[in-house]
Amino acid sequence: MARWTDNRILVNIGMAESIVKGASRTLVLHERDERHIVEAMKQDLAHIYGLFVIGASVSGRNMHVSLASIKTAIQARTCLKSQ
């Protein structure tokens, strides 16, 4: 059985600052267009190395995408903002 300490990583200062400011593993798309569906979002993010989508759900006009790490969530956010 794996232990939590087996998977620990060192966090650099920039990442720590992002976490303090509220970064998390969840992307939230507010007031999304109805054309933005979960499968299309997964395909849009597929090019990011090491990105694993844990789950995605739609609540009203908002979409919540849970990712496996904060680092890839920050990369995905940057990518989505540039499109």
Steps between C-alpha positions, in 0.01 A plus 500: 500500500637839400550763766449873457869565572598280204354759261625825646664761279696815560313818416694794360441853625291605200267202541473562875401861432233384255360261761493775762308719253240224454626271224342155507462190286156608383430718197168683501360640178242760603207582275617257236342485156269200457730378220778434754446141603710280727645280224601800291672653802697180559612503135603867523723418798639171364818661362628597847761247609416323826146637521251249633133591524357339815146610432282771356151618573259767388299704749267743330719709267823414686732211424733355766800300375701315767863434409767281659741779597514871570793541260306367201190696608703823482632400156150416380365831630770691316430303183124558517545873564720530189238346269 
